[in-house]
């Protein structure tokens, strides 16, 4: 498995475990998703930048030799 894939898996698992910890300690109002929703209402640019970032992460990367 490539180093980038291992890093991404570790980060996702860490975030999920941390989110469960936050919910366990402070309820759903402390969750990561709740914070993201609050930021979306308070800072509309956050929502735009998050979408912009996701578009760059998940957009098709074309092969330089031609084709997809």
PDB file of N, CA, C and O in Angstrom:
ATOM      1  N   UNK A   1       0.855  -1.177   0.000  1.00  0.00           N
ATOM      2  CA  UNK A   1       0.000   0.000   0.000  1.00  0.00           C
ATOM      3  C   UNK A   1       0.897   1.234   0.000  1.00  0.00           C
ATOM      4  O   UNK A   1       1.939   1.257   0.655  1.00  0.00           O
ATOM      5  N   UNK A   2       0.486   2.248  -0.734  1.00  0.00           N
ATOM      6  CA  UNK A   2       1.284   3.459  -0.847  1.00  0.00           C
ATOM      7  C   UNK A   2       1.223   4.283   0.434  1.00  0.00           C
ATOM      8  O   UNK A   2       0.259   4.202   1.195  1.00  0.00           O
ATOM      9  N   UNK A   3       2.256   5.066   0.657  1.00  0.00           N
ATOM     10  CA  UNK A   3       2.362   5.873   1.878  1.00  0.00           C
ATOM     11  C   UNK A   3       1.208   6.859   2.005  1.00  0.00           C
ATOM     12  O   UNK A   3       0.688   7.070   3.100  1.00  0.00           O
ATOM     13  N   UNK A   4       0.811   7.456   0.902  1.00  0.00           N
ATOM     14  CA  UNK A   4      -0.292   8.422   0.935  1.00  0.00           C
ATOM     15  C   UNK A   4      -1.590   7.749   1.374  1.00  0.00           C
ATOM     16  O   UNK A   4      -2.349   8.319   2.157  1.00  0.00           O
ATOM     17  N   UNK A   5      -1.850   6.542   0.876  1.00  0.00           N
ATOM     18  CA  UNK A   5      -3.068   5.819   1.246  1.00  0.00           C
ATOM     19  C   UNK A   5      -3.064   5.467   2.727  1.00  0.00           C
ATOM     20  O   UNK A   5      -4.090   5.587   3.397  1.00  0.00           O
ATOM     21  N   UNK A   6      -1.925   5.038   3.237  1.00  0.00           N
ATOM     22  CA  UNK A   6      -1.812   4.718   4.662  1.00  0.00           C
ATOM     23  C   UNK A   6      -2.057   5.963   5.505  1.00  0.00           C
ATOM     24  O   UNK A   6      -2.772   5.912   6.506  1.00  0.00           O
ATOM     25  N   UNK A   7      -1.465   7.073   5.100  1.00  0.00           N
ATOM     26  CA  UNK A   7      -1.652   8.333   5.827  1.00  0.00           C
ATOM     27  C   UNK A   7      -3.120   8.745   5.840  1.00  0.00           C
ATOM     28  O   UNK A   7      -3.643   9.130   6.885  1.00  0.00           O
ATOM     29  N   UNK A   8      -3.785   8.668   4.699  1.00  0.00           N
ATOM     30  CA  UNK A   8      -5.198   9.061   4.615  1.00  0.00           C
ATOM     31  C   UNK A   8      -6.058   8.171   5.497  1.00  0.00           C
ATOM     32  O   UNK A   8      -6.940   8.665   6.199  1.00  0.00           O
ATOM     33  N   UNK A   9      -5.816   6.875   5.474  1.00  0.00           N
ATOM     34  CA  UNK A   9      -6.595   5.956   6.316  1.00  0.00           C
ATOM     35  C   UNK A   9      -6.383   6.261   7.793  1.00  0.00           C
ATOM     36  O   UNK A   9      -7.343   6.291   8.563  1.00  0.00           O
ATOM     37  N   UNK A  10      -5.142   6.487   8.192  1.00  0.00           N
ATOM     38  CA  UNK A  10      -4.845   6.815   9.600  1.00  0.00           C
ATOM     39  C   UNK A  10      -5.546   8.108  10.005  1.00  0.00           C
ATOM     40  O   UNK A  10      -6.104   8.189  11.099  1.00  0.00           O
ATOM     41  N   UNK A  11      -5.526   9.116   9.141  1.00  0.00           N
ATOM     42  CA  UNK A  11      -6.169  10.395   9.466  1.00  0.00           C
ATOM     43  C   UNK A  11      -7.679  10.244   9.595  1.00  0.00           C
ATOM     44  O   UNK A  11      -8.277  10.786  10.524  1.00  0.00           O
ATOM     45  N   UNK A  12      -8.303   9.513   8.672  1.00  0.00           N
ATOM     46  CA  UNK A  12      -9.757   9.334   8.731  1.00  0.00           C
ATOM     47  C   UNK A  12     -10.144   8.579   9.988  1.00  0.00           C
ATOM     48  O   UNK A  12     -11.090   8.969  10.673  1.00  0.00           O
ATOM     49  N   UNK A  13      -9.431   7.504  10.306  1.00  0.00           N
ATOM     50  CA  UNK A  13      -9.728   6.737  11.517  1.00  0.00           C
ATOM     51  C   UNK A  13      -9.527   7.611  12.758  1.00  0.00           C
ATOM     52  O   UNK A  13     -10.336   7.562  13.684  1.00  0.00           O
ATOM     53  N   UNK A  14      -8.473   8.398  12.782  1.00  0.00           N
ATOM     54  CA  UNK A  14      -8.209   9.287  13.926  1.00  0.00           C
ATOM     55  C   UNK A  14      -9.330  10.303  14.107  1.00  0.00           C
ATOM     56  O   UNK A  14      -9.768  10.549  15.231  1.00  0.00           O
ATOM     57  N   UNK A  15      -9.793  10.891  13.020  1.00  0.00           N
ATOM     58  CA  UNK A  15     -10.874  11.882  13.088  1.00  0.00           C
ATOM     59  C   UNK A  15     -12.170  11.236  13.581  1.00  0.00           C
ATOM     60  O   UNK A  15     -12.879  11.818  14.402  1.00  0.00           O
ATOM     61  N   UNK A  16     -12.478  10.044  13.087  1.00  0.00           N
ATOM     62  CA  UNK A  16     -13.699   9.351  13.510  1.00  0.00           C
ATOM     63  C   UNK A  16     -13.628   9.009  15.002  1.00  0.00           C
ATOM     64  O   UNK A  16     -14.599   9.213  15.731  1.00  0.00           O
ATOM     65  N   UNK A  17     -12.490   8.493  15.454  1.00  0.00           N
ATOM     66  CA  UNK A  17     -12.334   8.157  16.880  1.00  0.00           C
ATOM     67  C   UNK A  17     -12.445   9.413  17.726  1.00  0.00           C
ATOM     68  O   UNK A  17     -13.114   9.404  18.759  1.00  0.00           O
ATOM     69  N   UNK A  18     -11.799  10.493  17.305  1.00  0.00           N
ATOM     70  CA  UNK A  18     -11.866  11.748  18.054  1.00  0.00           C
ATOM     71  C   UNK A  18     -13.291  12.296  18.095  1.00  0.00           C
ATOM     72  O   UNK A  18     -13.723  12.818  19.123  1.00  0.00           O
ATOM     73  N   UNK A  19     -14.024  12.181  16.984  1.00  0.00           N
ATOM     74  CA  UNK A  19     -15.407  12.655  16.936  1.00  0.00           C
ATOM     75  C   UNK A  19     -16.284  11.861  17.908  1.00  0.00           C
ATOM     76  O   UNK A  19     -17.108  12.440  18.616  1.00  0.00           O
ATOM     77  N   UNK A  20     -16.109  10.535  17.941  1.00  0.00           N
ATOM     78  CA  UNK A  20     -16.849   9.723  18.910  1.00  0.00           C
ATOM     79  C   UNK A  20     -16.513  10.128  20.340  1.00  0.00           C
ATOM     80  O   UNK A  20     -17.395  10.162  21.199  1.00  0.00           O
ATOM     81  N   UNK A  21     -15.255  10.434  20.599  1.00  0.00           N
ATOM     82  CA  UNK A  21     -14.841  10.891  21.928  1.00  0.00           C
ATOM     83  C   UNK A  21     -15.538  12.206  22.275  1.00  0.00           C
ATOM     84  O   UNK A  21     -16.059  12.360  23.380  1.00  0.00           O
ATOM     85  N   UNK A  22     -15.548  13.154  21.336  1.00  0.00           N
ATOM     86  CA  UNK A  22     -16.208  14.438  21.582  1.00  0.00           C
ATOM     87  C   UNK A  22     -17.693  14.259  21.872  1.00  0.00           C
ATOM     88  O   UNK A  22     -18.225  14.880  22.792  1.00  0.00           O
ATOM     89  N   UNK A  23     -18.360  13.419  21.095  1.00  0.00           N
ATOM     90  CA  UNK A  23     -19.791  13.174  21.302  1.00  0.00           C
ATOM     91  C   UNK A  23     -20.021  12.510  22.647  1.00  0.00           C
ATOM     92  O   UNK A  23     -20.983  12.838  23.342  1.00  0.00           O
ATOM     93  N   UNK A  24     -19.151  11.581  23.022  1.00  0.00           N
ATOM     94  CA  UNK A  24     -19.281  10.901  24.310  1.00  0.00           C
ATOM     95  C   UNK A  24     -19.100  11.865  25.477  1.00  0.00           C
ATOM     96  O   UNK A  24     -19.803  11.761  26.482  1.00  0.00           O
ATOM     97  N   UNK A  25     -18.175  12.787  25.351  1.00  0.00           N
ATOM     98  CA  UNK A  25     -17.873  13.713  26.445  1.00  0.00           C
ATOM     99  C   UNK A  25     -18.827  14.911  26.517  1.00  0.00           C
ATOM    100  O   UNK A  25     -19.147  15.382  27.608  1.00  0.00           O
ATOM    101  N   UNK A  26     -19.282  15.406  25.353  1.00  0.00           N
ATOM    102  CA  UNK A  26     -20.058  16.639  25.384  1.00  0.00           C
ATOM    103  C   UNK A  26     -21.362  16.609  24.621  1.00  0.00           C
ATOM    104  O   UNK A  26     -22.031  17.638  24.525  1.00  0.00           O
ATOM    105  N   UNK A  27     -21.750  15.473  24.075  1.00  0.00           N
ATOM    106  CA  UNK A  27     -22.986  15.395  23.309  1.00  0.00           C
ATOM    107  C   UNK A  27     -22.762  15.777  21.856  1.00  0.00           C
ATOM    108  O   UNK A  27     -21.653  16.124  21.450  1.00  0.00           O
ATOM    109  N   UNK A  28     -23.845  15.707  21.077  1.00  0.00           N
ATOM    110  CA  UNK A  28     -23.731  15.958  19.638  1.00  0.00           C
ATOM    111  C   UNK A  28     -23.382  17.406  19.317  1.00  0.00           C
ATOM    112  O   UNK A  28     -22.896  17.694  18.223  1.00  0.00           O
ATOM    113  N   UNK A  29     -23.620  18.313  20.244  1.00  0.00           N
ATOM    114  CA  UNK A  29     -23.264  19.710  20.020  1.00  0.00           C
ATOM    115  C   UNK A  29     -21.770  19.946  19.938  1.00  0.00           C
ATOM    116  O   UNK A  29     -21.333  20.996  19.468  1.00  0.00           O
ATOM    117  N   UNK A  30     -20.987  18.991  20.384  1.00  0.00           N
ATOM    118  CA  UNK A  30     -19.530  19.100  20.353  1.00  0.00           C
ATOM    119  C   UNK A  30     -18.896  18.391  19.157  1.00  0.00           C
ATOM    120  O   UNK A  30     -17.676  18.427  18.995  1.00  0.00           O
ATOM    121  N   UNK A  31     -19.710  17.749  18.322  1.00  0.00           N
ATOM    122  CA  UNK A  31     -19.167  16.930  17.234  1.00  0.00           C
ATOM    123  C   UNK A  31     -18.524  17.787  16.146  1.00  0.00           C
ATOM    124  O   UNK A  31     -18.785  18.985  16.029  1.00  0.00           O
ATOM    125  N   UNK A  32     -17.683  17.138  15.365  1.00  0.00           N
ATOM    126  CA  UNK A  32     -17.016  17.816  14.256  1.00  0.00           C
ATOM    127  C   UNK A  32     -18.041  18.284  13.230  1.00  0.00           C
ATOM    128  O   UNK A  32     -17.936  19.396  12.714  1.00  0.00           O
ATOM    129  N   UNK A  33     -19.031  17.444  12.931  1.00  0.00           N
ATOM    130  CA  UNK A  33     -20.046  17.834  11.943  1.00  0.00           C
ATOM    131  C   UNK A  33     -20.846  19.044  12.414  1.00  0.00           C
ATOM    132  O   UNK A  33     -21.196  19.907  11.609  1.00  0.00           O
ATOM    133  N   UNK A  34     -21.137  19.113  13.706  1.00  0.00           N
ATOM    134  CA  UNK A  34     -21.849  20.276  14.242  1.00  0.00           C
ATOM    135  C   UNK A  34     -21.005  21.538  14.085  1.00  0.00           C
ATOM    136  O   UNK A  34     -21.528  22.600  13.747  1.00  0.00           O
ATOM    137  N   UNK A  35     -19.716  21.422  14.327  1.00  0.00           N
ATOM    138  CA  UNK A  35     -18.827  22.576  14.177  1.00  0.00           C
ATOM    139  C   UNK A  35     -18.777  23.032  12.727  1.00  0.00           C
ATOM    140  O   UNK A  35     -18.790  24.232  12.453  1.00  0.00           O
ATOM    141  N   UNK A  36     -18.721  22.090  11.802  1.00  0.00           N
ATOM    142  CA  UNK A  36     -18.692  22.438  10.381  1.00  0.00           C
ATOM    143  C   UNK A  36     -19.984  23.142   9.970  1.00  0.00           C
ATOM    144  O   UNK A  36     -19.947  24.105   9.204  1.00  0.00           O
ATOM    145  N   UNK A  37     -21.125  22.670  10.475  1.00  0.00           N
ATOM    146  CA  UNK A  37     -22.408  23.318  10.172  1.00  0.00           C
ATOM    147  C   UNK A  37     -22.432  24.740  10.722  1.00  0.00           C
ATOM    148  O   UNK A  37     -22.880  25.660  10.038  1.00  0.00           O
ATOM    149  N   UNK A  38     -21.955  24.928  11.952  1.00  0.00           N
ATOM    150  CA  UNK A  38     -21.913  26.275  12.531  1.00  0.00           C
ATOM    151  C   UNK A  38     -21.022  27.193  11.714  1.00  0.00           C
ATOM    152  O   UNK A  38     -21.390  28.336  11.441  1.00  0.00           O
ATOM    153  N   UNK A  39     -19.839  26.699  11.317  1.00  0.00           N
ATOM    154  CA  UNK A  39     -18.944  27.516  10.494  1.00  0.00           C
ATOM    155  C   UNK A  39     -19.586  27.854   9.166  1.00  0.00           C
ATOM    156  O   UNK A  39     -19.384  28.951   8.645  1.00  0.00           O
ATOM    157  N   UNK A  40     -20.358  26.929   8.607  1.00  0.00           N
ATOM    158  CA  UNK A  40     -21.017  27.184   7.324  1.00  0.00           C
ATOM    159  C   UNK A  40     -22.003  28.335   7.421  1.00  0.00           C
ATOM    160  O   UNK A  40     -22.115  29.143   6.499  1.00  0.00           O
ATOM    161  N   UNK A  41     -22.726  28.412   8.551  1.00  0.00           N
ATOM    162  CA  UNK A  41     -23.668  29.514   8.746  1.00  0.00           C
ATOM    163  C   UNK A  41     -22.937  30.817   9.070  1.00  0.00           C
ATOM    164  O   UNK A  41     -23.309  31.879   8.572  1.00  0.00           O
ATOM    165  N   UNK A  42     -21.900  30.736   9.899  1.00  0.00           N
ATOM    166  CA  UNK A  42     -21.193  31.940  10.326  1.00  0.00           C
ATOM    167  C   UNK A  42     -20.249  32.491   9.260  1.00  0.00           C
ATOM    168  O   UNK A  42     -20.080  33.704   9.135  1.00  0.00           O
ATOM    169  N   UNK A  43     -19.640  31.594   8.498  1.00  0.00           N
ATOM    170  CA  UNK A  43     -18.636  31.991   7.507  1.00  0.00           C
ATOM    171  C   UNK A  43     -18.956  31.335   6.159  1.00  0.00           C
ATOM    172  O   UNK A  43     -18.452  30.246   5.880  1.00  0.00           O
ATOM    173  N   UNK A  44     -19.775  31.965   5.323  1.00  0.00           N
ATOM    174  CA  UNK A  44     -20.132  31.364   4.033  1.00  0.00           C
ATOM    175  C   UNK A  44     -18.917  31.034   3.165  1.00  0.00           C
ATOM    176  O   UNK A  44     -18.969  30.107   2.357  1.00  0.00           O
ATOM    177  N   UNK A  45     -17.847  31.772   3.324  1.00  0.00           N
ATOM    178  CA  UNK A  45     -16.639  31.482   2.548  1.00  0.00           C
ATOM    179  C   UNK A  45     -16.074  30.111   2.913  1.00  0.00           C
ATOM    180  O   UNK A  45     -15.452  29.459   2.073  1.00  0.00           O
ATOM    181  N   UNK A  46     -16.280  29.668   4.147  1.00  0.00           N
ATOM    182  CA  UNK A  46     -15.820  28.336   4.561  1.00  0.00           C
ATOM    183  C   UNK A  46     -16.470  27.263   3.700  1.00  0.00           C
ATOM    184  O   UNK A  46     -15.801  26.334   3.247  1.00  0.00           O
ATOM    185  N   UNK A  47     -17.783  27.390   3.472  1.00  0.00           N
ATOM    186  CA  UNK A  47     -18.497  26.410   2.660  1.00  0.00           C
ATOM    187  C   UNK A  47     -17.960  26.404   1.233  1.00  0.00           C
ATOM    188  O   UNK A  47     -17.761  25.341   0.644  1.00  0.00           O
ATOM    189  N   UNK A  48     -17.724  27.590   0.680  1.00  0.00           N
ATOM    190  CA  UNK A  48     -17.168  27.685  -0.671  1.00  0.00           C
ATOM    191  C   UNK A  48     -15.785  27.047  -0.728  1.00  0.00           C
ATOM    192  O   UNK A  48     -15.504  26.259  -1.631  1.00  0.00           O
ATOM    193  N   UNK A  49     -14.924  27.375   0.220  1.00  0.00           N
ATOM    194  CA  UNK A  49     -13.562  26.839   0.212  1.00  0.00           C
ATOM    195  C   UNK A  49     -13.543  25.329   0.426  1.00  0.00           C
ATOM    196  O   UNK A  49     -12.717  24.630  -0.162  1.00  0.00           O
ATOM    197  N   UNK A  50     -14.443  24.823   1.260  1.00  0.00           N
ATOM    198  CA  UNK A  50     -14.526  23.372   1.458  1.00  0.00           C
ATOM    199  C   UNK A  50     -14.942  22.687   0.159  1.00  0.00           C
ATOM    200  O   UNK A  50     -14.367  21.661  -0.205  1.00  0.00           O
ATOM    201  N   UNK A  51     -15.925  23.236  -0.539  1.00  0.00           N
ATOM    202  CA  UNK A  51     -16.347  22.675  -1.821  1.00  0.00           C
ATOM    203  C   UNK A  51     -15.257  22.774  -2.869  1.00  0.00           C
ATOM    204  O   UNK A  51     -15.049  21.843  -3.648  1.00  0.00           O
ATOM    205  N   UNK A  52     -14.562  23.897  -2.889  1.00  0.00           N
ATOM    206  CA  UNK A  52     -13.456  24.111  -3.826  1.00  0.00           C
ATOM    207  C   UNK A  52     -12.353  23.078  -3.588  1.00  0.00           C
ATOM    208  O   UNK A  52     -11.812  22.508  -4.535  1.00  0.00           O
ATOM    209  N   UNK A  53     -12.027  22.846  -2.322  1.00  0.00           N
ATOM    210  CA  UNK A  53     -11.003  21.867  -1.952  1.00  0.00           C
ATOM    211  C   UNK A  53     -11.433  20.453  -2.342  1.00  0.00           C
ATOM    212  O   UNK A  53     -10.639  19.695  -2.898  1.00  0.00           O
ATOM    213  N   UNK A  54     -12.678  20.098  -2.055  1.00  0.00           N
ATOM    214  CA  UNK A  54     -13.172  18.759  -2.407  1.00  0.00           C
ATOM    215  C   UNK A  54     -13.161  18.554  -3.922  1.00  0.00           C
ATOM    216  O   UNK A  54     -12.862  17.460  -4.399  1.00  0.00           O
ATOM    217  N   UNK A  55     -13.483  19.597  -4.671  1.00  0.00           N
ATOM    218  CA  UNK A  55     -13.435  19.505  -6.124  1.00  0.00           C
ATOM    219  C   UNK A  55     -12.025  19.216  -6.627  1.00  0.00           C
ATOM    220  O   UNK A  55     -11.838  18.443  -7.566  1.00  0.00           O
ATOM    221  N   UNK A  56     -11.044  19.840  -5.999  1.00  0.00           N
ATOM    222  CA  UNK A  56      -9.662  19.588  -6.400  1.00  0.00           C
ATOM    223  C   UNK A  56      -9.198  18.203  -5.968  1.00  0.00           C
ATOM    224  O   UNK A  56      -8.408  17.574  -6.672  1.00  0.00           O
ATOM    225  N   UNK A  57      -9.667  17.723  -4.841  1.00  0.00           N
ATOM    226  CA  UNK A  57      -9.250  16.399  -4.368  1.00  0.00           C
ATOM    227  C   UNK A  57      -9.868  15.264  -5.180  1.00  0.00           C
ATOM    228  O   UNK A  57      -9.220  14.243  -5.410  1.00  0.00           O
ATOM    229  N   UNK A  58     -11.111  15.434  -5.613  1.00  0.00           N
ATOM    230  CA  UNK A  58     -11.829  14.342  -6.243  1.00  0.00           C
ATOM    231  C   UNK A  58     -12.058  14.507  -7.737  1.00  0.00           C
ATOM    232  O   UNK A  58     -12.742  13.681  -8.342  1.00  0.00           O
ATOM    233  N   UNK A  59     -11.507  15.553  -8.353  1.00  0.00           N
ATOM    234  CA  UNK A  59     -11.637  15.751  -9.783  1.00  0.00           C
ATOM    235  C   UNK A  59     -10.807  14.702 -10.507  1.00  0.00           C
ATOM    236  O   UNK A  59      -9.810  14.216  -9.972  1.00  0.00           O
ATOM    237  N   UNK A  60     -11.209  14.357 -11.706  1.00  0.00           N
ATOM    238  CA  UNK A  60     -10.494  13.348 -12.480  1.00  0.00           C
ATOM    239  C   UNK A  60      -9.098  13.845 -12.837  1.00  0.00           C
ATOM    240  O   UNK A  60      -8.925  14.973 -13.300  1.00  0.00           O
ATOM    241  N   UNK A  61      -8.111  12.992 -12.614  1.00  0.00           N
ATOM    242  CA  UNK A  61      -6.744  13.316 -12.999  1.00  0.00           C
ATOM    243  C   UNK A  61      -6.487  12.590 -14.314  1.00  0.00           C
ATOM    244  O   UNK A  61      -6.485  11.360 -14.369  1.00  0.00           O
ATOM    245  N   UNK A  62      -6.272  13.366 -15.368  1.00  0.00           N
ATOM    246  CA  UNK A  62      -6.056  12.739 -16.671  1.00  0.00           C
ATOM    247  C   UNK A  62      -4.632  12.215 -16.774  1.00  0.00           C
ATOM    248  O   UNK A  62      -3.713  12.732 -16.138  1.00  0.00           O
ATOM    249  N   UNK A  63      -4.471  11.200 -17.568  1.00  0.00           N
ATOM    250  CA  UNK A  63      -3.174  10.600 -17.804  1.00  0.00           C
ATOM    251  C   UNK A  63      -2.399  11.486 -18.775  1.00  0.00           C
ATOM    252  O   UNK A  63      -2.949  11.902 -19.795  1.00  0.00           O
ATOM    253  N   UNK A  64      -1.154  11.778 -18.485  1.00  0.00           N
ATOM    254  CA  UNK A  64      -0.360  12.654 -19.348  1.00  0.00           C
ATOM    255  C   UNK A  64      -0.075  12.019 -20.708  1.00  0.00           C
ATOM    256  O   UNK A  64       0.210  12.723 -21.677  1.00  0.00           O
ATOM    257  N   UNK A  65      -0.151  10.700 -20.779  1.00  0.00           N
ATOM    258  CA  UNK A  65       0.143  10.019 -22.035  1.00  0.00           C
ATOM    259  C   UNK A  65      -1.093   9.963 -22.938  1.00  0.00           C
ATOM    260  O   UNK A  65      -1.051   9.365 -24.013  1.00  0.00           O
ATOM    261  N   UNK A  66      -2.175  10.577 -22.508  1.00  0.00           N
ATOM    262  CA  UNK A  66      -3.406  10.561 -23.287  1.00  0.00           C
ATOM    263  C   UNK A  66      -4.407   9.588 -22.698  1.00  0.00           C
ATOM    264  O   UNK A  66      -4.032   8.549 -22.155  1.00  0.00           O
ATOM    265  N   UNK A  67      -5.661   9.923 -22.806  1.00  0.00           N
ATOM    266  CA  UNK A  67      -6.703   9.069 -22.243  1.00  0.00           C
ATOM    267  C   UNK A  67      -6.971   9.399 -20.788  1.00  0.00           C
ATOM    268  O   UNK A  67      -6.385  10.317 -20.214  1.00  0.00           O
ATOM    269  N   UNK A  68      -7.868   8.630 -20.213  1.00  0.00           N
ATOM    270  CA  UNK A  68      -8.220   8.880 -18.800  1.00  0.00           C
ATOM    271  C   UNK A  68      -7.504   7.948 -17.873  1.00  0.00           C
ATOM    272  O   UNK A  68      -7.687   8.025 -16.658  1.00  0.00           O
TER     273      UNK A  68
END
